[in-house]
Amino acid sequence: MELSYPEAGIANYIYLIYKENQVVREEWHGIQRCLLLPQTADAAKKITVYDSWKNLPEEQYFYSSAFTESLLAHRKRGALPKSHKKGLMIKAYAPRISEDYCLAISGNQTILGNWEADKALPMSDACFPEWVTEVDASKLTFPLEYKFVLYNKKEKKAEAWENNPNRYLADPGIKANETRVLSDRYVYFDTPAWKGAGVAVPVFSLKSEKSFGVGDFGDLKLLIDWAVETHQKVVQVLPVNDTTMTHSWTDSYPYSSISIYAFHPMYADLSRMGKLKKAADAKRFNEKQAELNSLSVIDYEAVNQVKWEYFRLIFQQEGEKVLASEAFKEFFEANQEWLRPYAAFSYLRDAYKTPDFRLWPKYNTYKSKEIEQMCRPGTADYPHISIYYFIQFHLHLQLLEATNYARANGVVLKGDIPIGISRNSVEAWTEPHYFNLNGQAGAPPDDFSVNGQNWGLPTYNWEVMEQDDYSWWMKRFRKMSEYFDAYRIDHILGFFRIWEIPMHAVHGLLGQFVPSLPMSREEIESYGLPFREEFYLTPYIHEYFLQQVFGEQTDYVKQHFIEPTNTWEVYRMREAFDTQRKVETFFAGKTDADSIRVRDGLYSLISDVLCARSQRTA
């Protein structure tokens, strides 16, 4: 194998298995393999590497960026070990070693301290969480026996031996001008379980004196300072994606976003986007800032209105320069796949005054070439679209700055990924094949919600997602990992099963788990129950409980919403009101107590069924 010589003297690689020119298996490569090469390229040098296939390691979480780049990060890495004419390189994984310690080797050789642990040979953390050292094989006597020890660098003493018998190496027959590499060692010590405290908080709650009535990405750094002072290790935030649909307070729910990638503009720290040059404008916004910050609660609509006024002015002043910068061009190149559709969607949402793209007179079906043409510089639409590029670029820089600040201070910034997407979102518009848009996600009834929960979000078409190895999710996770070293998925069970509710239902009671195994007619009858389809699947409405449900409105209900059947005192829903959605439409805008009682009572009648028809076999 011939390799180009890397400038840093470190070659990274992984192993894969190919079959008929296709990758059929990859080893675990959460941490890439790291091979140290001689300080100077030497064509005559032979490097013999003994690797083993890597499966998921024990305590895999210690190999995540949360630990390797934050909690147990080694920010000042040691130098590469000295190479030898005849060398034995030993490598080992030990991620749970803080910066004040190192891994060391003690053994039956003088260079290894002759089993005196305090004289053990320290290893380099240049490739942390992998440790490495190279010893002069010409000075070794075989067989070689050794163990790894945990070495305190400050006190210059060993504090623990590894939990393994002595490691043994017979004479490997290393020749002159050769380095033999022994890798894939894993080292564990009897140390207490890692524990860390943290705080979970929505970003909008982090309002400070420099905010504009709502917490922003700049305020995250203040929270990180507080976490450091109180010895907390994790700061978790609620979802921060853009939820703008109507520009009203109803957009404030953070779990129904219009994009899985774009951040909410209200989280922009205006002070970091540039200062307004016109003194009158600057004064007016200072006054607005004081006014919004003085409120005892967040005025969502006022905050967003003021921030958008600022966005338009600062974009007019700085936009052309920012969009021409190399930093922005790099950002756009890396993110245009989602950024362009998001910006176009946001522009069209406001132009057509609805986030429901199905109602747009034009572009209601996404066609990439049409949108690319609309987004070209020089078109009439471009200024309205490029302002979203400008805002997202600043949000990207600000959150990335907070992330790096957290890592530098040993604090993990943890994100939040909602399992679902909004029915009126960029993803539903551009990639509808990934979703079951004729279903709604939610949760079954429980003691906290007797009617179940209906989130109104479409469910996933997992069969389609499987066809491209779940690339949609992988891209989403990769993007989140740019800013967060850990993230919560709400709710994680959605990857295994989801409570799916038919579109005609308002409550969650009529849903069913997907996937699940429905009962067949034959199975029901095998329990000695006669199969009565209408009895099982239609609401049982009897005279004796109508008065309890509707009170003095009972006669009104009988006259308008239900009708008698051939069975005495048993009723059925009239066709015009036989689903909860039909009832919801009829009572839309009616907020008086009687209307609400009748509406909710009708909902309960419709939900009162023994069984629901399987949506997958209907």
Secondary structure, 3 states (H helix, E strand, C coil): CCCCCCCCCEEEECCEEEECCEEEEECCCCCCEEEECCCCCCCCCEEEEECCCCCCCCCHHHHCHHHHHHHCCCCCCCCCCCCCCEEEEEEEECCCCCCCEEEEEEECCHHHCCCCHHHCEECEEEECCEEEEEEEHHHCCCCEEEEEEEEECCCCEEEEECCCCCEEECCCCCCCCEEEEEEEEECCCCCCCCCCCEEEECHHHCCCCCCCCCCCCCHHHHHHHHHHHCCCCEEEECCCECCCCCCCHHHHCCCCCCCCCCECHHHCCHHHCCCCCCHHHHHHHHHHHHHHHCCCCCCHHHHHHHHHHHHHHHHHHHHHHHHCCHHHHHHHHHHHHHHHHHHHHHHHHHHHCCCCHHHCCCCCCCCHHHHHHHCCCCCCCHHHHHHHHHHHHHHHHHHHHHHHHHHHCCCEEEEEEECCCCCCCHHHHHCHHHEEEEEEEEECCECCECCCEEEEEEEECHHHHHHCCCHHHHHHHHHHHCCCCEEEEECHHHHCCEEEEECCCCCCCCCEEECCCCCCHHHHHHCCCCCCHHHHHCCCEEHHHHHHHHHHHHHHHHHHCEEECCCCCEEEECHHHCCHHHHHHHCCCCCCHHHHHHHHHHHHHHHCCCCCCCCCCC
